[in-house]
């Protein structure tokens, strides 16, 4: 395996160049995510199903399975899916250009060999026109270079999102990866309930969408793009959208996309900035302020100074 270059912490990630790998990888992460979903008790806002950025890729936390624990990790450096149990057993599925159907079969076999009995819903979520995992022989692309670039973008994005997260005293989500929408996200909550979500997300029960948005939120994150919106970008939105939100002054270079109801900061704008971290942090702060001010959140009670390493927050 040739050494991986880390010269560009914010590497190029043109959607058109890796869209086939992106589409396949989204479906592969759904297979793994649904294993966690099937084995884990429900947690508010579907936080029990997400993946987390690791030092090598994307993975689950330990999942309790019959007195043992299971962890599954996409390693985008050596390009291996690792399945490990707490009693020392492991299995590997090599990440290579194979169909979703073959990947699904490989993962299910590895779990069976580890003594993990699990059945998952094979229908992908939040993807129009999706087919069952075991029947999908169309999506079969894997470019290791672009998979590694995507991972490196997630690493740097996670760092900034995690730093942003420290400045909030109210309920706030972990920085985690949603395999349905295929994005890295962090969400702040006002503490107030929200009107019922209308639902209508492709291949996602309306009850799940309504539970996810049961309370007012300001959410932001990174999304690699899709055929409908073919560019990587950072996004920020509020639910419900308060009056005046979309006309608030935010970071220069950011636009509001009415079709999706979100502020958008193109990834290329961030990677081309003299200080990408500072630009992204400003985007997160200003779009959150737009949601909090227009929504009349109790900012004085919910916010605090940004955290510093090794320094206790004064109270």
ZIHU-V266569 format. One record per helix or strand. SS is the DSSP state (2 for helix, 1 for strand). FROM is the first residue (numbers start at 1). LEN is the number of residues. If there is no record, write none. Layout:
# ZIHU-V266569
SS|FROM|LEN + SS|FROM|LEN
This chain:
# ZIHU-V266569
2|15|25 + 2|44|3 + 1|51|3 + 1|57|3 + 1|63|3 + 1|68|8 + 1|80|6 + 1|90|5 + 2|100|14 + 1|123|1 + 1|132|1 + 2|133|3 + 2|144|22 + 1|168|1 + 1|172|1 + 1|176|3 + 1|183|11 + 2|206|7 + 1|215|9 + 1|233|7 + 2|245|3 + 1|255|3 + 1|262|5 + 2|267|5 + 2|276|19 + 2|299|4 + 1|303|1 + 1|308|1 + 1|311|1
